[in-house]
Amino acid sequence: MTVREARAHLADHINRAEHGDSTVITRNGVPVAALVPIADFNALEEAADELLAREAEAVLAEGGPTVTMAELLADLFEDRGEGTG
C-alpha cells in the first residue's frame, strides 16, 4: 500500500493490526515501513535484545574489550559533537 493510501485509511489498518494483520507501506514502489500487530513488534524487539546479549557474551568469552558506562557515554557524546559547529 502506498503512503497516500495508508494515510487515507490509517484507522482501518490499525484495526487490521489489532486483528493480527500487517500492512507494508511503500514509497515509489519500495517498501519503507510496516504497520504490524504490537505482539509482533514486541517479539521482534525481544529477539533483537537477545541477539545483542548473545553477541556481547561471545565477545566477553573471547576476552574481548570492555568499557565502563562512563567511557561509553563519553564516546557517545563525543560522536554527537563531531560535525557540528
N, C-alpha and C positions, 0 to 999 in steps of 0.2 A: 504494500500500500504506500502511496506517496505521502510526503509530508502534508500536502494540501488536504488529501483525503483523511489523514489521521486527525488533522486539526478540526475538520468539519464533523467528524464522528468520534471524537475522543471519548465521550461518555459511553458510547456503545462498546468501544474497545476496552475500556476499563471494566465494564460489565463482563465482557468475554474473558478477561484476565481473571476476574473473580471466579469464573466457572472453569478455570484451568486451561484456557486457550491463549496462545501467544500471538502477537502481531509484529511482523517485521516491517519497519518503515524504511522507505528508500528515498534517495535524492538523486535525480538524474539516472534512475535505474540501478543505483548502487546502494546496497543495504548500509544504513548508517545508525540504526537504533532498533531496539525491540522493546515492546511493552509485554512484560511477562507476569505470570502469577507470582505473588510475593513469596510463596513457598519455594518456587524455582530460583528466585533471586537469592533467598536466604541460603539455599543449598549450595549455590554457586559460590557465595561469599565464604561459607564454611569450608568448602573444598579448597578454595584458594588459600585460606588461612592454614589449613592442614598441610598443603603443599609447601608453603613457605616455612612452616615449622620443621618439616622433614628436611628441607634443604639446609636450614640453619643447623639442625642436629648433625647432618652429614659433614658440614664444614667443621664443626666443633670436634667431631670424632676423628677427623683427619688432622687435627691440630691447627686448624685454620686460625686466622687472626680474629681477635675480639676487640671491641672498643667499649668504653664506658658510655653511659647515656649522655653525659656532658660532652664527650667528644663527638658523638653522633649529632647532637643538637648544634654544636658549633659548626660542624661541617655543613649541616642543612642550611643554617642561616648564612654562612659564608657563600654557599652556592646561590642563594636568593639575591645576594648583593652584587653578584657578577653581572655585568652588562647594564647596570643602572647608573644613572648619574651623568 
